[in-house]
Amino acid sequence: MKTYKFTIVIEKDEDGRYVAICPALQGCYAEGTTEKEAVEHLEDAIKLHIRARRGKGEPIREEVGTSKITVTL
């Protein structure tokens, strides 16, 4: 069994719901009424995403690194 580590991004939408996104897995996101719920749902979505890709013989991309940038306008 392989263990994966992914960076996730959590945002709060205009309706006050939390959206958790896994940028390394295109289209893999989940939402919830709390930050914790969104992350729990995303964990399930990531597992399903990886299983589907494995089933199709597709590679699972692993992150090389992350960083933040600051842009001033």
C-alpha positions in Angstrom: 0.0 0.0 0.0 1.4 3.4 -1.0 1.0 6.6 1.0 0.6 9.9 -0.9 1.0 13.4 0.4 -0.8 16.3 -1.3 -1.0 20.0 -0.7 -4.6 21.2 -0.5 -6.1 24.7 -0.7 -9.1 25.6 1.4 -11.3 28.6 0.3 -14.5 30.0 1.6 -17.0 30.8 -1.1 -19.5 33.6 -1.4 -22.2 31.5 0.3 -20.0 30.8 3.3 -19.3 27.1 2.4 -15.8 25.8 2.5 -14.2 24.4 -0.7 -11.1 22.1 -0.4 -9.1 21.6 -3.6 -6.2 19.3 -4.4 -4.3 21.1 -7.2 -2.1 18.1 -8.0 -5.2 16.1 -9.0 -7.0 18.0 -11.6 -10.7 18.4 -10.9 -10.4 16.9 -7.4 -12.3 19.1 -4.9 -14.9 18.9 -2.2 -17.0 21.2 -0.1 -18.6 21.3 3.3 -20.3 23.6 5.8 -17.1 23.6 7.9 -13.4 23.6 7.0 -13.1 20.2 8.7 -16.0 18.7 6.8 -14.6 20.0 3.5 -11.2 18.3 4.2 -12.9 15.0 5.2 -14.8 15.0 2.0 -11.7 15.9 0.0 -9.9 12.9 1.6 -12.6 10.6 0.3 -12.5 12.4 -3.2 -8.7 11.9 -3.4 -9.0 8.2 -2.6 -11.6 7.8 -5.3 -9.6 9.8 -7.8 -6.4 7.7 -7.2 -8.4 4.4 -7.4 -9.9 5.5 -10.7 -6.6 6.6 -12.2 -4.9 3.3 -11.1 -7.8 1.4 -12.6 -7.2 3.1 -16.0 -3.4 2.6 -15.6 -2.8 6.3 -15.4 0.0 7.8 -13.4 -0.5 9.6 -10.1 1.4 12.8 -10.2 3.4 13.6 -7.1 4.3 17.1 -6.1 7.8 18.4 -6.4 7.3 21.4 -4.1 5.0 24.3 -3.2 5.6 28.0 -2.7 3.7 31.2 -2.3 4.1 34.4 -4.2 3.1 38.0 -3.4 1.8 40.2 -6.1 1.3 43.9 -5.5 -0.9 46.0 -7.8 
